């Protein structure tokens, strides 16, 4: 394995352990002594993705991950969770055993996974993937999200997108408390 630091063509494996989607290997360059990690993954037969306009291109795990990352931007979601999500989508695509898979199928898989992970990310992804024409379409999607789907367990540190009881809250640090209605300040009559 070529060293990413000095370009030397040989390295020594220091440690190997299974990880999500492959084997993680810790390596040490024989020339410069610096350490780096590599990921060994099974290379499956390439599935072709059929775009909406009929074009075909090879399935790209990186493209799916980039789309999911964009939807999850600035959300309290661990990076490992995104990797696992993409891994499940990739497994599902390859499990079909078909040479060609439409983008709509992949998009639906990603949306299903995001729905269980983070509702804000789900809406962000859906707004791009489904290309809502107007606010009414987005509103209908939100209503379907509120009405038809069971509420997933909210991870610690994440606020609820659609609370069952509408209660205004003020967030301080890690806890949320109900907002107090503003007190009316009465002017004192001057004597």
Secondary structure, DSSP 8 states (H G I E B T S, - for coil): ---TTT--S-EEEEEEEEETTEEEEEEEETTT--EEEEEE-------EEE-TTS-EEE--HHHHHHHHHHHTTTSS--HHHHHHHHHHHHHHHHHT--SEEEHHHHHHHHHHHHHHH-HHHHHHHHHHHTT-SSHHHHHHHHHHHHHHS------TT---SS-SS---EEEETTEEEE-------------
